[in-house]
Amino acid sequence: MSNSKTVSHRELRNNSAGILRAVAAGESFIVTNHAVRLWR
């Protein structure tokens, strides 16, 4: 998934509604914590 955006867990927490709308629209994200990939 080379076109995935990377967001920190803090950004996900602070902007969860916007990120979930983007996911629903077909975008994908990689969630990190201290630069360690947690979720894709």
N, C-alpha and C positions, 0 to 999 in steps of 0.2 A: 504494500500500500504506500507507494511513494508520494501520493498526494494527500496523505493524512496530515492534519495540523497537530502540533504538539501544544498541550496546555498543562500547567502545573495543577496539582490537586487543589491548591489555594484558588487559582483562577476558576476551576470547575465549581468549587464551593461558592465563590462570589458571583459567578455568572452562570449558574446551572440552567436557568430557564432559557437563556439565549443559546447555550451550547446544545441543550436538548432539542430546541427548535431546529438548529442546524443539522443535528443528527437525523431528525425526522425528515428533513429535506434532502437527505442522502449524503451529507458530509461525514467524514470519519475523523476521529481524533485519537491521539496517543496521550494518555494521562501519565504524568511523571511526578515523582516525589524526590526532591533533591537530585534531580537529573537522572534518576533511575526509572526506567519504564515500568509502569504498574499495570496498565490496561490499554488495550487497543480496540 
